[in-house]
Amino acid sequence: MNSKPEHPAVHVIRLDHKRLASVTAAMLDFVRMLGEDGATPDPILLRAMLYYIREYPEQFHHPMEDRLLFAALRNRTDDFDDVLDELKCEHIEGDLRLRNLEHALTRFELKGEAVLLGLRTLMEQYVNFCANHRRVEETVILPAIERFLSESDWARIDAIVENRLDPFGEATFEGESLESLYRLIVNAVPAIAETRQDA
């Protein structure tokens, strides 16, 4: 039996999640390498990954979830309001955790190994936080969205997603678009290159 094709909005969410999982895993690997014997990775690569996380997920991915998919689900049922409220709070919390990581990286750049443990701890907590957040969205909310949204809901949402402006168009890092930045990260970090299927 042929499976029902995935809606564009759901496809984008899952693709974003895959990219984010790869980048956050690479971030964790990066901080674990700092201070070890051998070649020390350049902190600018971690800063580039943090910038990517801030500019794409925080500025585009999460608002798309909150304003399109989650809002549509709330309009169809209140069964998931508590979970959606928690996820929305986690979107805000994730931004705060990311800011703390940026500050911790700056402290490491200034003070070195004396503050490395703090950076590693914050990174481990952030990666676990993000993984749990994605798990709830993919195992609870996305199935509920597929179940409760109407064809008119999907027509409106898919049209917005398919005709969206390129979210990478304006934001840059050292003169690179965010799409180019992602590909630079992919090429610089083998762990991402091995798992990507969308580049």
BELUR-V634563 format. One record per residue. N is the residue number from 1. RES is the residue in one letter. D_CENTER is the distance of its C-alpha to the mean C-alpha in whole Angstrom. Layout:
BEGIN
n & res & d_center
N & RES & D_CENTER
N & RES & D_CENTER
END
This chain:
BEGIN
n & res & d_center
1 & M & 33
2 & N & 30
3 & S & 27
4 & K & 26
5 & P & 24
6 & E & 20
7 & H & 20
8 & P & 18
9 & A & 15
10 & V & 15
11 & H & 14
12 & V & 12
13 & I & 10
14 & R & 10
15 & L & 10
16 & D & 6
17 & H & 6
18 & K & 8
19 & R & 7
20 & L & 4
21 & A & 7
22 & S & 9
23 & V & 8
24 & T & 8
25 & A & 11
26 & A & 13
27 & M & 12
28 & L & 14
29 & D & 17
30 & F & 17
31 & V & 18
32 & R & 20
33 & M & 22
34 & L & 23
35 & G & 27
36 & E & 27
37 & D & 30
38 & G & 30
39 & A & 28
40 & T & 26
41 & P & 23
42 & D & 22
43 & P & 20
44 & I & 19
45 & L & 17
46 & L & 15
47 & R & 15
48 & A & 14
49 & M & 11
50 & L & 10
51 & Y & 11
52 & Y & 9
53 & I & 6
54 & R & 8
55 & E & 10
56 & Y & 7
57 & P & 5
58 & E & 8
59 & Q & 10
60 & F & 10
61 & H & 7
62 & H & 8
63 & P & 12
64 & M & 12
65 & E & 12
66 & D & 14
67 & R & 17
68 & L & 17
69 & L & 16
70 & F & 17
71 & A & 20
72 & A & 21
73 & L & 21
74 & R & 23
75 & N & 25
76 & R & 26
77 & T & 26
78 & D & 26
79 & D & 26
80 & F & 22
81 & D & 22
82 & D & 22
83 & V & 19
84 & L & 17
85 & D & 19
86 & E & 17
87 & L & 13
88 & K & 14
89 & C & 15
90 & E & 12
91 & H & 10
92 & I & 13
93 & E & 13
94 & G & 10
95 & D & 11
96 & L & 14
97 & R & 13
98 & L & 11
99 & R & 14
100 & N & 16
101 & L & 15
102 & E & 16
103 & H & 19
104 & A & 19
105 & L & 19
106 & T & 21
107 & R & 24
108 & F & 24
109 & E & 24
110 & L & 27
111 & K & 29
112 & G & 28
113 & E & 28
114 & A & 29
115 & V & 26
116 & L & 24
117 & L & 24
118 & G & 22
119 & L & 19
120 & R & 19
121 & T & 19
122 & L & 17
123 & M & 14
124 & E & 15
125 & Q & 15
126 & Y & 11
127 & V & 10
128 & N & 12
129 & F & 11
130 & C & 8
131 & A & 10
132 & N & 12
133 & H & 10
134 & R & 9
135 & R & 12
136 & V & 14
137 & E & 12
138 & E & 13
139 & T & 17
140 & V & 18
141 & I & 16
142 & L & 16
143 & P & 20
144 & A & 21
145 & I & 20
146 & E & 21
147 & R & 24
148 & F & 25
149 & L & 24
150 & S & 27
151 & E & 28
152 & S & 28
153 & D & 25
154 & W & 23
155 & A & 25
156 & R & 24
157 & I & 20
158 & D & 21
159 & A & 23
160 & I & 20
161 & V & 17
162 & E & 20
163 & N & 21
164 & R & 18
165 & L & 19
166 & D & 17
167 & P & 14
168 & F & 14
169 & G & 18
170 & E & 19
171 & A & 16
172 & T & 17
173 & F & 17
174 & E & 21
175 & G & 22
176 & E & 19
177 & S & 17
178 & L & 13
179 & E & 14
180 & S & 16
181 & L & 14
182 & Y & 12
183 & R & 15
184 & L & 17
185 & I & 14
186 & V & 15
187 & N & 18
188 & A & 19
189 & V & 17
190 & P & 19
191 & A & 16
192 & I & 14
193 & A & 17
194 & E & 18
195 & T & 15
196 & R & 14
197 & Q & 16
198 & D & 15
199 & A & 16
END
